[in-house]
Amino acid sequence: MLTRQATGTPAEFADFLGVSRTTLYEMIDELRSWGAPIQYSKSQRTFYYKEPYEISISCTLRPLRHSEDIIINGGIRSNQRSFFPDANEITWCC
């Protein structure tokens, strides 16, 4: 949306993202701290990149360690199966 200069007003953009205006501005400030040249045009009513900018994001998933699971679950160990099953537990289906 920034690249297309089609975010709308801050209120519209925040609503589209499902966040408050305050959170939107916090997100924009964070992106700016990473070097994103984000500007806002009052006349065009949109946020935009002042110059070309690209963000690369990666994500790594791994099973939780027992100690992490306890912290996340408030100290209560669940009997539910792990989100990441052991390779032997995977059932392949057609």
N, C-alpha and C positions, 0 to 999 in steps of 0.2 A: 504494500500500500504506500509505503514511503517512496519507493522507486517510481511508482506510477503517479505520485503526488495526488493521492486519492484517499487521504485519511479522514477528511472532514474536520470539523472543529475539535478541540480537545475533548469536549463532552461527548461528541459523537464517536470519536476514536476510542475513548475510554469505555463507552457503552458497548461498542463492537467487540472489544477485547474482554469485556465482562469484569472490568476493574473500576475503581474510583478514579477521579481525575488526579487526586494526590498520588495514587499508585502509578498512574500513567506517567506523571512527571518524574517520579522516582525511577521508573524504567528507562525513560529517555535520558535522565542524568547518568544512569549506569552505562548506557550505550555510549554516551558522549565521553565518559571516562575511559572507554575502550577505543576512543578515537573516531567514533561515528560523527560525521559533520552534519548533524540534524539541525534544521532550522524550521521556523514556522512562518508562513505567509498569511498575514491578516487579510489581505485583499483576495487571495485565492482560497483562504480558509482550509489550509492543509499543512501538515508537516511534510518535509521533503529533505533529501540529501543535497547539501550544497554542492558537493562534488561526488563522483562515483565512489561507492563504498560497498564492500562485501564482507559478510560475517560468515565465518566457518565455525560450526558447532559440532562437537562430537559427544557421544554418550557411551559409557561402558556399563554393562549390567553384570552383576555377580550375586551369588547367594549371600545372604546375611550370615555373619558369624553369630554364634549363640549369644555372645555378649552384646552385640548390636541389636539382636532381636529382642532381648530382655529390655534394653533401654527404650526401644521404639514402642514396645507393647506395654510400657509402664510397669515392667517387672513381672508381668504375668506371661508365662510360657503357654502358647497356644498348642493344642493338639492337632491343628489343621496341618495338612500337607504343605510342604514348601512350594513356593511359586515356581522354583527351578527344580524339577524332579531329577533324580539320578538318571544317567543314561539307560540303566537297566529297567527303569520304570516307564520309559516312553513307549506308548502304544501307537503304532502307525496305522493309519486308516486309508482306505482307498478313497 
